[in-house]
Amino acid sequence: MQDRTSYGDIDQSAIGRKNDYLFRLSIKALIQNDDGEILVVKETGRDWWDLPGGGMDHEESIKDAIARELKEEVNLSGDFTYKVISVDEPAFLDHANLWQVRLVFLVKPDVMQFSPGEDGDDLTFIKPNALRDSANGAERMVYQYSKLV
């Protein structure tokens, strides 16, 4: 791991313990339609496609975090099933000065109806191959995750 000081560094030297290092958990949902297309969203203020999702809050269950993020970005209402398909290596986010671990879930909603939510500007279902050679790293990762299902 790179040697970086971030908001997640907790100095415990005063109590004789080694330092702790916290990670932000990023929850992403891969939703696939019957045509093999992946649901992607342009979050507010962004100009690239990504899987819907975001940071998991304290005291949330994984299912609650997925449900909240999907409501905020793609107006998902109703129940769904989910299973983890990827846990990425920790990555340092320079713009936020923190370390993040991304968990990607295959999500199967009971109802496949979506519209942009309060945190989403646009959404679409897209063939994963359309993102394979994108200049944007997040879009290329959507392609990589799609190969896991």
Secondary structure, 3 states (H helix, E strand, C coil): CCCCCCCCEECCHHHCCCCEECCEEEEEEECECCCCCEEEEEECCCCCCECCEEECCCCCCHHHHHHHHHHHHHCCCCCEEEEEEEECCCEEECCCCEEEEEEEEEEEECCCCCCCCCCEEEEEEECHHHHCCCCCHHHHHHHHHHCCC
